[in-house]
Amino acid sequence: MVEECEGVTVETSSTVVREGQSMTFTVDIAGYSAEDMTVKVKRSLFGTTDVIEPNNEGIYEIKNIYTDIYITVDGVEEEEEENPTGMEEMQTAKVYTKDGSIYVQTPQQEQVQIISISGAVLKNETQVGLQRYDLPRGIYIICIGEERFKVRN
């Protein structure tokens, strides 16, 4: 079991492990400082918690698994913004996908079209800032002004 934490992603080699076997996992930090990060593993609900260190490739390994494993990441802090005014300086539009949604961020008011791979216009809106679009899984063309982006949701 991995506790959810914003900005921290834990990728495990397996979600089910045979008794006595091992598993590996990696920890990815996005938008946070990992300077004071510690990764802890607890064996069973009432077991002791141990700090675990990664190997040279950043991979953590848990050996001899005989019960439930609980992974906790502590000491991760949000990175300080470089711009203390809070005003974000963005020159171009950005498009990305996360958790089954498409995110479109524009620096100023722009016409945004989302087109399915079959050519159907699914969204045609004017927006400024960050907007989330919940669409079924698939491949989409995002048109923002004169820019074009192809994304897989």
Contacts in CASP RR format, 6 or more apart in sequence:
PFRMAT RR
TARGET T0000
AUTHOR 0000-0000-0000
METHOD contacts of the structure
MODEL  1
MVEECEGVTVETSSTVVREGQSMTFTVDIAGYSAEDMTVKVKRSLFGTTD
VIEPNNEGIYEIKNIYTDIYITVDGVEEEEEENPTGMEEMQTAKVYTKDG
SIYVQTPQQEQVQIISISGAVLKNETQVGLQRYDLPRGIYIICIGEERFK
VRN
1 68 0 8 1.000
1 69 0 8 1.000
1 70 0 8 1.000
1 71 0 8 1.000
2 10 0 8 1.000
2 12 0 8 1.000
2 71 0 8 1.000
3 70 0 8 1.000
3 71 0 8 1.000
3 72 0 8 1.000
3 73 0 8 1.000
5 73 0 8 1.000
5 76 0 8 1.000
7 29 0 8 1.000
7 30 0 8 1.000
7 31 0 8 1.000
7 32 0 8 1.000
7 76 0 8 1.000
8 27 0 8 1.000
8 28 0 8 1.000
8 29 0 8 1.000
8 30 0 8 1.000
8 32 0 8 1.000
8 73 0 8 1.000
8 76 0 8 1.000
9 27 0 8 1.000
9 28 0 8 1.000
9 30 0 8 1.000
10 25 0 8 1.000
10 26 0 8 1.000
10 27 0 8 1.000
10 28 0 8 1.000
10 71 0 8 1.000
10 73 0 8 1.000
11 25 0 8 1.000
11 26 0 8 1.000
11 28 0 8 1.000
12 23 0 8 1.000
12 24 0 8 1.000
12 25 0 8 1.000
13 23 0 8 1.000
13 24 0 8 1.000
13 25 0 8 1.000
14 23 0 8 1.000
17 23 0 8 1.000
17 65 0 8 1.000
17 69 0 8 1.000
19 65 0 8 1.000
19 66 0 8 1.000
20 64 0 8 1.000
20 65 0 8 1.000
20 66 0 8 1.000
21 65 0 8 1.000
22 61 0 8 1.000
22 62 0 8 1.000
22 63 0 8 1.000
22 64 0 8 1.000
22 65 0 8 1.000
23 61 0 8 1.000
23 62 0 8 1.000
23 65 0 8 1.000
23 69 0 8 1.000
24 59 0 8 1.000
24 60 0 8 1.000
24 61 0 8 1.000
24 62 0 8 1.000
25 59 0 8 1.000
25 60 0 8 1.000
25 62 0 8 1.000
25 71 0 8 1.000
26 54 0 8 1.000
26 58 0 8 1.000
26 59 0 8 1.000
26 60 0 8 1.000
27 34 0 8 1.000
27 37 0 8 1.000
27 39 0 8 1.000
27 54 0 8 1.000
27 60 0 8 1.000
27 73 0 8 1.000
29 37 0 8 1.000
29 76 0 8 1.000
31 78 0 8 1.000
31 79 0 8 1.000
32 76 0 8 1.000
32 77 0 8 1.000
32 78 0 8 1.000
32 79 0 8 1.000
33 76 0 8 1.000
33 77 0 8 1.000
33 78 0 8 1.000
33 79 0 8 1.000
34 76 0 8 1.000
35 77 0 8 1.000
36 75 0 8 1.000
36 76 0 8 1.000
36 77 0 8 1.000
37 73 0 8 1.000
37 74 0 8 1.000
37 75 0 8 1.000
37 76 0 8 1.000
38 51 0 8 1.000
38 73 0 8 1.000
38 74 0 8 1.000
38 75 0 8 1.000
39 51 0 8 1.000
39 52 0 8 1.000
39 53 0 8 1.000
39 54 0 8 1.000
39 60 0 8 1.000
39 71 0 8 1.000
39 72 0 8 1.000
39 73 0 8 1.000
39 74 0 8 1.000
40 49 0 8 1.000
40 50 0 8 1.000
40 51 0 8 1.000
40 52 0 8 1.000
40 71 0 8 1.000
40 72 0 8 1.000
40 73 0 8 1.000
40 74 0 8 1.000
41 49 0 8 1.000
41 50 0 8 1.000
41 52 0 8 1.000
41 62 0 8 1.000
41 69 0 8 1.000
41 70 0 8 1.000
41 71 0 8 1.000
41 72 0 8 1.000
42 48 0 8 1.000
42 49 0 8 1.000
42 50 0 8 1.000
42 69 0 8 1.000
42 70 0 8 1.000
42 72 0 8 1.000
43 65 0 8 1.000
43 66 0 8 1.000
43 67 0 8 1.000
43 68 0 8 1.000
43 69 0 8 1.000
43 70 0 8 1.000
44 67 0 8 1.000
44 68 0 8 1.000
45 68 0 8 1.000
45 70 0 8 1.000
49 72 0 8 1.000
52 60 0 8 1.000
52 62 0 8 1.000
53 60 0 8 1.000
54 60 0 8 1.000
55 61 0 8 1.000
62 69 0 8 1.000
83 89 0 8 1.000
90 105 0 8 1.000
90 107 0 8 1.000
91 107 0 8 1.000
92 107 0 8 1.000
92 147 0 8 1.000
93 104 0 8 1.000
93 105 0 8 1.000
93 106 0 8 1.000
93 107 0 8 1.000
93 110 0 8 1.000
93 144 0 8 1.000
93 145 0 8 1.000
93 147 0 8 1.000
93 149 0 8 1.000
94 103 0 8 1.000
94 104 0 8 1.000
94 105 0 8 1.000
95 102 0 8 1.000
95 103 0 8 1.000
95 104 0 8 1.000
95 105 0 8 1.000
95 142 0 8 1.000
95 144 0 8 1.000
95 149 0 8 1.000
95 151 0 8 1.000
96 102 0 8 1.000
96 103 0 8 1.000
96 151 0 8 1.000
97 103 0 8 1.000
97 151 0 8 1.000
97 152 0 8 1.000
97 153 0 8 1.000
100 134 0 8 1.000
100 137 0 8 1.000
100 153 0 8 1.000
101 132 0 8 1.000
101 133 0 8 1.000
101 134 0 8 1.000
101 135 0 8 1.000
101 153 0 8 1.000
102 114 0 8 1.000
102 132 0 8 1.000
102 133 0 8 1.000
102 135 0 8 1.000
102 140 0 8 1.000
102 142 0 8 1.000
102 151 0 8 1.000
102 153 0 8 1.000
103 130 0 8 1.000
103 131 0 8 1.000
103 132 0 8 1.000
103 133 0 8 1.000
104 112 0 8 1.000
104 114 0 8 1.000
104 127 0 8 1.000
104 130 0 8 1.000
104 131 0 8 1.000
104 133 0 8 1.000
104 142 0 8 1.000
104 144 0 8 1.000
105 129 0 8 1.000
105 130 0 8 1.000
105 131 0 8 1.000
106 112 0 8 1.000
106 127 0 8 1.000
106 128 0 8 1.000
106 129 0 8 1.000
106 144 0 8 1.000
107 129 0 8 1.000
108 128 0 8 1.000
109 126 0 8 1.000
109 127 0 8 1.000
109 128 0 8 1.000
110 126 0 8 1.000
110 127 0 8 1.000
110 128 0 8 1.000
110 144 0 8 1.000
110 145 0 8 1.000
111 124 0 8 1.000
111 125 0 8 1.000
111 126 0 8 1.000
111 143 0 8 1.000
111 144 0 8 1.000
111 145 0 8 1.000
112 123 0 8 1.000
112 124 0 8 1.000
112 125 0 8 1.000
112 126 0 8 1.000
112 127 0 8 1.000
112 131 0 8 1.000
112 142 0 8 1.000
112 143 0 8 1.000
112 144 0 8 1.000
112 145 0 8 1.000
113 121 0 8 1.000
113 123 0 8 1.000
113 124 0 8 1.000
113 142 0 8 1.000
113 143 0 8 1.000
114 121 0 8 1.000
114 122 0 8 1.000
114 123 0 8 1.000
114 124 0 8 1.000
114 133 0 8 1.000
114 135 0 8 1.000
114 140 0 8 1.000
114 141 0 8 1.000
114 142 0 8 1.000
114 143 0 8 1.000
115 121 0 8 1.000
115 122 0 8 1.000
115 140 0 8 1.000
115 141 0 8 1.000
115 142 0 8 1.000
115 143 0 8 1.000
116 122 0 8 1.000
116 138 0 8 1.000
116 139 0 8 1.000
116 140 0 8 1.000
117 138 0 8 1.000
117 139 0 8 1.000
117 140 0 8 1.000
117 141 0 8 1.000
119 141 0 8 1.000
122 135 0 8 1.000
122 140 0 8 1.000
123 133 0 8 1.000
125 131 0 8 1.000
135 153 0 8 1.000
136 153 0 8 1.000
137 153 0 8 1.000
138 152 0 8 1.000
138 153 0 8 1.000
139 150 0 8 1.000
139 151 0 8 1.000
139 152 0 8 1.000
139 153 0 8 1.000
140 150 0 8 1.000
140 151 0 8 1.000
140 152 0 8 1.000
140 153 0 8 1.000
141 148 0 8 1.000
141 149 0 8 1.000
141 150 0 8 1.000
142 148 0 8 1.000
142 149 0 8 1.000
142 150 0 8 1.000
142 151 0 8 1.000
END
